[in-house]
Every structure is written in structure tokens, then in C-alpha cells.
């Protein structure tokens, strides 16, 4: 008779499992020897005593700190949410206003904490930032105002939080080269957080301010990619460089407006929802307009000219322009800010062209004079030479530009449109030959210009049109417009545009219109090329291109 297998109870199984669990294995997967087990027990006991000692020291330290009298308790903390509950007579000082003449004065400042650096439990440094300026603040324990707890609080303030500080202006032992305000520093007396960062920052702001030259010198520096910056644009715009870039952009608009207003021009505001393509082309955004369709304006062209026909004389506008061009280049956007102008003239369109040239000279000169601080900040991260230009801008005719390019190996026909690489080459050649980064290119081939461009009276293959170039790239396109109704109808037919789609436009000229010329400037391009920046997205506040519509 076969022997029956022995039955194992559930209790025996559990006991065996417990013994297996108690077996400690070494790195080789085998059970530890008795000697190894004793060594391990001693190490565990040693670690246990260490943790007990650390916990005891932490308790003692906490008890000492709790027993300490915090003589700075009223000088730091987190302020309540500002709901405009009260008004005080406090005089606030901007960081950019701090000077060596203010040493010894007590000032009140509000700024972001760009970074903090504890030196010890009794001292720490803060880097404060406001706009394009940074300054160093120091907290050092004393007998009356600053306590150890106050220093500890200051070092715990999250970067990019906003603080309100009362401090004495003092002279540092050595100039603070890491800050834009280097001749003085702030000895903090009070510090209150008024807006605290409560999330993890997408990147360190300092990393977004490294120049290409600095990154090339030091491979350990962190780089922040353009997509990361644009995806977190609000954070990105806080850098002092970006702050300066958009102050300069605003300055270009201000100077554009100043000059034209002084010339007697009227600022206008034209529709951006229109019934037909303003340039007569296909690169337009079509939108639903109630039960029909409409388009986003490619330019204010038709309305600028209507205002000339309405006897406004000279007009200008600063407004968005929309271009449905699937161009993913470093100098194209689908929405940009257009600086447009249109002016009637007495005899020749060069009256307007030369006035526009003088306007740009006015803008360039005043940028260097009145926005020198912002230019200095930008050039620290994006080094570039100030542009070269003449009081009377250089004027070249298109055929002469073609000849200059051919003489240096470029192949192109007399009436070919110039490519971007050819434009850049021409800019280099013009700088070498004429010593200028800014020039006017006149008399473009008629075939490459819009339907409303006036043909050249001597050679109808050319036109009374011009582009303005800065550092070898186009910043403005303009021309004399066709102001005669019959000629305009001929030009519309030549471009195979349905006349009925431009009925209102043509009617303005049937009522009689003075000869006029004008142009359109791309604001972001002007700032980009003037500052020597490589990508137009960096000079657009919240850029729009074929692949980006957020944020």
C-alpha cells in the first residue's frame, strides 16, 4: 500500500513563511553569516543612536529658539492681501533711483526677490529686481532690529516673491558687479512678503539671462530653450533683458508717433474685420461673420488711402496686422504690430519717401539718446554694435542693387524678386561700400508689388515703390499709390481681382484724390534688427506663428 503524503497545517505554513522572511540576504543573494549579521546589528544600533541624538539636538535647538526673545518680530512676516484698505504717506523709491548720494538715507522699496544667499545663521544677501534694475540687500543680526529668526525668514522667501522692504542705503565694501545698481546696497530693517510664489518655478530666471558668449565660456551654465521660455512667457518677460526690449519697443512707437504728429499727421484707427482681402491676395484669415464670412485685415491700406481721399493730408496708425502665411522662419509672424502711414504730396513721391527716411533717423538717434539704459541692458545679453546710419539716408535703385549683387557672384534677373539671402548679402555689400546699415531701395519691379502701386512713368516694368532696410533686412515696404480711378481699375483687372470686391475702395478715387504715398513698418522687425536679436519671437510680446497660438 502506497504511503500517504503528510498533511501540513496552515499554522506550520505561516511559521515557515515567517522564518523565511527573517532570513537576511547579502548582495550575492545568499543568507548572511553570523559574523555579518552581528556587524549589521551594530551598524543599525549605531544609526539608531545617531538619529536619536539628532532628534534630541533638534528638540533642544527648537526649545532654545522658542525661548529666545525675537527682537525683530515686528520687522518681518507676510502681509495680508492688499485690498486697498488704507493709504499711507510712505514715499517709495525705485531701485533705479538709488545712488551713492543717498548713502545714510532710509528708503522704502518694493521689488521681487530674484535670489537669496545665506552666509550664516546671522547673515544673508538678497538680490532684488524691479523692471530693468537689480540691487543687493543684506540682512545682518544686530541688537535692536534684525534677529536670527528674521534672517532665517528672509532666506526662506521663495524666489520671485514680491517684498516690501525698509532699508538704509549703504556703500558696499566693493562694487556689486552682479547687480545693475552696483554703487550702493540696502541694509534691511524691515521685510514683508506682499505676494508669495506658491508653485515650482518653470526655470531659474538667471538661467534665462545668460548670453551666448557666457554659455560658450562656461559649459556648466544652464540654458533655457526658446520654446520653454515662450510656453512660460509671463515668467520669461520678467528678465531685465526682456523688460528692456519691450520698453524699447514702446519707445519706437512713441517716437514714430512723435515725429509724425510734429509733421502734422493725424492718428487714425481703421477696421480689422473687413469684407475683402486688403492686399488682393490669398494669405488672409477667413472668419465667420454672423451668417456670412469676413477677413482679418492684412493691412490698413485701403482705409489709409480713403482718409487721404477724405483730405486728411497725412495719417498714421499703430495696430495689429494679420498674415495667413505658413512661414516658420525666424522673421515671420502671423500677427504683428504694424506702424502704417500715408501722406499726400505736391509733386513727387520722394517727398514722402524722404520724410520716412528722416523719421527713421529721428527714431534711431533718440533711442540711443533717451533709452541708453535699456539698450545697455539688452546689449549685455545680446551684444551688438549700434547701427551705422547717415543723416540723409542712402537711396539705391533696384537695378543698381541687382548690378551690385551680380558683381559679387549673385545670379538673378533684372526683374526677379530679391530673396532673403540676397537681401542679407546686399546689406553686407552696402555697409562695405557706403558705411551704413540703413538704406532705401527704390524703383522695384512692378510685377512684384501690389495692385495699387504706381508704375514708373519712364519704364512701366518698374514702379514708384521702395523698401527700407536695416542690417541687411527689410523693415518697411511702401510706394506711391495709384490715385486715378481709371488707372486703378486697369491695375485691378491686371491682377485678376473682381472689381466688385473693391467697389467701396474704387469709389473713393472716383470722387477725386490727391497723389499720395506711404508704407507699412513691422514693429517687431525694427526692434529685432536694431538690437541684433536673431528671432522675431523674442521681440513679440506673445508671439503668433503657424505653430503657436498660446499663451
C-alpha positions, 0 to 999 in steps of 0.5 A: 500500500502506497504511503500517504503524503503528510498533511501540513497545517496552515499554522506550520505554513505561516511559521515557515513563511515567517522564518523565511522572511527573517532570513537576511540576504547579502548582495550575492543573494545568499543568507548572511553569516553570523559574523555579518549579521552581528556587524549589521546589528551594530551598524543599525544600533549605531544609526539608531543612536545617531538619529536619536541624538539628532532628534534630541539636538533638534528638540533642544535647538527648537526649545532654545529658539522658542525661548529666545526673545525675537527682537525683530518680530515686528520687522518681518512676516507676510502681509495680508492681501492688499485690498486697498484698505488704507493709504499711507504717506510712505514715499517709495523709491525705485531701485533705479533711483538709488545712488551713492548720494543717498548713502545714510538715507532710509528708503522704502522699496518694493521689488521681487526677490530674484535670489537669496544667499545665506552666509550664516545663521546671522547673515544673508544677501538678497538680490532684488529686481524691479523692471530693468534694475537689480540691487543687493540687500543684506540682512545682518543680526544686530541688537535692536532690529534684525534677529536670527529668526528674521534672517532665517525668514528672509532666506526662506522667501521663495524666489520671485516673491514680491517684498516690501522692504525698509532699508538704509542705503549703504556703500558696499565694501566693493562694487556689486558687479552682479547687480545693475545698481552696483554703487550702493546696497540696502541694509534691511530693517524691515521685510514683508512678503506682499505676494508669495510664489506658491508653485515650482518655478518653470526655470531659474530666471538667471538661467534665462539671462545668460548670453551666448558668449557666457554659455560658450565660456562656461559649459556648466551654465544652464540654458533655457530653450526658446520654446520653454521660455515662450510656453512660460512667457509671463515668467520669461518677460520678467528678465531685465533683458526682456523688460528692456526690449519691450520698453524699447519697443514702446519707445519706437512707437512713441517716437514714430508717433512723435515725429509724425504728429510734429509733421502734422499727421493725424492718428487714425484707427481703421477696421480689422474685420473687413469684407475683402482681402486688403492686399488682393491676395490669398494669405488672409484669415477667413472668419465667420461673420454672423451668417456670412464670412469676413477677413482679418485685415492684412493691412490698413491700406485701403482705409489709409488711402480713403482718409487721404481721399477724405483730405486728411493730408497725412495719417498714421496708425499703430495696430495689429496686422494679420498674415495667413502665411505658413512661414516658420522662419525666424522673421515671420509672424502671423500677427504683428504690430504694424506702424502704417502711414500715408501722406499726400504730396505736391509733386513727387513721391520722394517727398514722402519717401524722404520724410520716412527716411528722416523719421527713421533717423529721428527714431534711431538717434533718440533711442540711443539718446533717451533709452541708453539704459535699456539698450545697455541692458539688452546689449549685455545679453545680446551684444551688438554694435549700434547701427551705422546710419547717415543723416540723409539716408542712402537711396539705391535703385533696384537695378543698381542693387541687382548690378551690385549683387551680380558683381559679387557672384549673385545670379538673378534677373533684372526683374526677379524678386530679391530673396532673403539671402540676397537681401542679407548679402546686399546689406553686407555689400552696402555697409562695405561700400557706403558705411551704413546699415540703413538704406532705401531701395527704390524703383522695384519691379512692378510685377512684384508689388501690389495692385495699387502701386504706381508704375514708373512713368519712364519704364512701366516694368518698374514702379514708384515703390521702395523698401527700407532696410536695416542690417541687411533686412527689410523693415518697411515696404511702401510706394506711391499709390495709384490715385486715378480711378481709371488707372486703378481699375486697369491695375485691378483687372491686371491682377485678376481681382473682381472689381466688385470686391473693391467697389467701396475702395474704387469709389473713393478715387472716383470722387477725386484724390490727391497723389499720395504715398506711404508704407507699412513698418513691422514693429517687431522687425525694427526692434529685432534688427536694431538690437541684433536679436536673431528671432522675431519671437523674442521681440513679440510680446506673445508671439503668433506663428503657424505653430503657436497660438498660446499663451 
